[in-house]
Amino acid sequence: MPIITISRGSYSRGKEVAEKAAEVLGYECISRDILLEASEEFNIPEIKLVRALHDSPSVLERFTHGKERYVSYIRKSLLQHVQKDNVVYHGLAGHYFLLDIPHVFKVRIIADMDDRVKEEVRRENISKEKALYILKKDDDERRKWGLRVYGIDTWDSRLYDIVLKVSALTVDDTVDIICHAVQKPIFKTSPESQKILNDKLLSAKVHAAIVKLLPMAKVTSDNGVVYIGSTDAPLNLKNNVLNDIKHTAEKVEGVKEIVLCVHETTTSRSVNPFHNI
């Protein structure tokens, strides 16, 4: 069975759509669970990570290679949850981490700003002007997060299989469309698509295990053979560190062989945050 990822803005009713779709389909519905697990990996209170996600990546930047570690832990946690299928995920960058997996149905939920403002006013008991300011700021910060942390623009419709606007469409209408579309044969799990997911999960587990030793590692896998590469390794990377990386990776369940392809560099290279758009 397929996996559904739902990208949403605040007060777009995307959470409601995700929970109702999961109920109709009999799927597990996850979101905050992933953040909790990442918080445990970082060994910092969840509230600090929540604040970082809401405002800016500043909390992550206080840690050495904080962004790389955060992305690694989130990726591993999400892939572990969805490996068994029958999941609706409405959280951080699911469409990004699951981009190349055929049996993932990627949905974006949007809503009219007027409707979002009314909902914010109702819930928070604030003025329309303040609600509009908060929503625009929240949208801007979420977009910045996508660009700075993941290198993607969450507003780019090309990232999704379908974009649905909850306004003329009710929540029930939106759920009906999602539940109908996800039954299409193209989203059915096949042995080939499951292998892609399994390989991605093993790569993610290995990366999370070695991220403190080699934060800029590029990890891929194929049927248990794991390739660890990096063109940004520091010049002083010693053989004992490489051995630690290999031994740590070999302990990850499912690894049959480790192939190291690490190259030292002395030059810094700029990163284009729009590369993956």
Residue pairs with C-beta under 8 A, 6 or more apart in sequence:
1 27
1 85
1 86
1 188
1 189
2 85
2 103
2 104
2 105
2 182
2 187
2 188
2 189
3 82
3 85
3 86
3 87
3 89
3 98
3 101
3 103
3 104
3 105
4 18
4 21
4 27
4 87
4 88
4 89
4 104
4 105
4 107
4 178
4 182
5 88
5 89
5 90
5 94
5 95
5 98
5 104
5 105
5 106
5 107
6 14
6 17
6 18
6 21
6 88
6 89
6 90
6 94
6 107
6 108
6 109
7 14
7 90
7 94
7 95
7 106
7 107
7 108
7 109
7 154
7 159
7 160
8 14
8 15
8 17
8 18
8 90
8 108
8 109
9 109
9 110
9 111
9 116
9 138
9 139
9 142
10 116
10 120
10 135
10 138
10 139
10 142
11 111
11 116
11 119
11 120
11 123
11 135
12 109
12 110
12 111
12 116
12 166
13 109
13 111
13 119
13 166
13 171
14 90
14 109
14 166
15 31
15 90
16 171
17 90
17 109
17 164
17 166
17 171
17 174
17 175
17 178
18 29
18 31
18 88
18 89
18 90
19 29
19 88
20 171
20 172
20 175
21 27
21 88
21 175
21 178
21 179
22 28
22 29
22 88
23 29
24 175
24 179
25 86
25 88
25 179
25 182
26 86
27 86
27 87
27 88
28 81
28 86
28 87
28 88
29 87
29 88
29 89
29 90
30 81
30 87
30 88
30 89
30 91
31 89
31 90
31 91
32 91
33 77
33 81
34 74
34 77
34 78
34 81
34 89
34 91
34 92
35 46
35 49
35 50
35 53
35 74
35 91
35 92
36 46
37 73
37 77
38 49
38 70
38 73
38 74
38 77
39 45
39 46
39 49
41 69
41 73
41 77
41 208
42 49
42 63
42 69
42 70
42 73
44 59
48 59
49 59
51 59
52 58
52 59
52 60
53 92
53 145
54 138
54 141
55 141
56 141
56 144
56 145
57 66
57 67
57 145
57 148
57 149
59 66
60 66
60 67
60 69
60 70
60 149
61 67
63 69
64 215
65 211
65 212
65 215
65 216
67 148
67 149
68 211
68 215
68 216
69 211
69 212
69 215
70 149
71 149
71 150
72 204
72 207
72 208
72 211
73 208
73 211
74 92
74 93
74 97
75 97
75 204
75 207
75 208
76 201
76 204
76 205
76 207
76 208
78 89
78 91
78 94
78 97
78 98
79 97
79 98
79 197
79 200
79 201
79 204
80 201
80 205
81 87
81 89
82 89
82 98
82 104
82 197
83 197
83 198
83 201
85 103
85 189
93 146
93 149
93 150
93 152
93 154
94 106
95 104
95 106
95 108
95 159
95 160
96 146
96 150
96 152
96 159
96 276
98 104
98 106
99 159
100 196
100 200
101 193
101 196
101 197
101 200
102 186
102 187
102 190
102 192
102 193
102 196
103 187
103 188
103 189
103 190
103 193
103 194
103 197
104 187
105 161
105 162
105 178
105 181
105 182
105 187
106 159
106 160
106 161
106 162
107 160
107 161
107 162
107 163
107 164
107 178
108 157
108 159
108 160
108 162
108 163
108 164
109 164
109 166
109 174
110 163
110 164
110 165
110 166
111 165
111 166
111 167
112 165
112 167
113 132
113 135
115 166
115 167
116 135
117 128
117 131
117 132
117 135
120 126
120 131
120 134
120 135
121 127
121 128
121 131
124 131
126 134
142 154
143 153
143 154
143 155
146 152
146 153
146 154
147 153
147 273
147 274
148 273
150 276
151 271
151 272
151 273
151 274
151 275
151 276
151 277
152 159
152 276
152 277
153 159
153 274
153 277
156 277
157 163
161 181
162 177
162 178
162 181
164 174
164 177
164 178
166 174
169 177
181 187
195 223
199 220
199 221
199 222
199 223
200 221
202 221
202 224
202 226
202 252
202 254
202 255
203 219
203 220
203 221
203 226
204 219
205 252
205 253
205 254
206 219
206 221
206 226
206 228
206 249
206 252
206 255
207 217
207 219
209 248
209 249
209 251
209 252
210 217
210 219
210 228
210 245
210 248
210 249
211 217
213 241
213 244
213 245
213 248
214 228
214 230
214 233
214 237
214 241
214 245
214 262
216 230
216 232
216 233
217 228
217 229
217 230
217 245
217 262
218 228
218 229
218 230
219 226
219 227
219 228
219 229
220 226
220 227
220 229
221 227
221 255
223 256
224 254
224 255
224 256
224 257
225 256
225 257
225 259
226 249
226 252
226 255
226 257
226 258
226 259
227 259
227 261
228 245
228 246
228 249
228 258
228 259
228 260
228 261
228 262
229 260
229 261
229 262
229 263
230 261
230 262
230 263
231 263
231 265
232 265
232 269
233 262
233 263
233 264
233 265
234 264
235 264
235 265
235 266
237 262
237 264
242 260
242 262
245 260
245 262
246 258
246 260
249 255
249 258
250 258
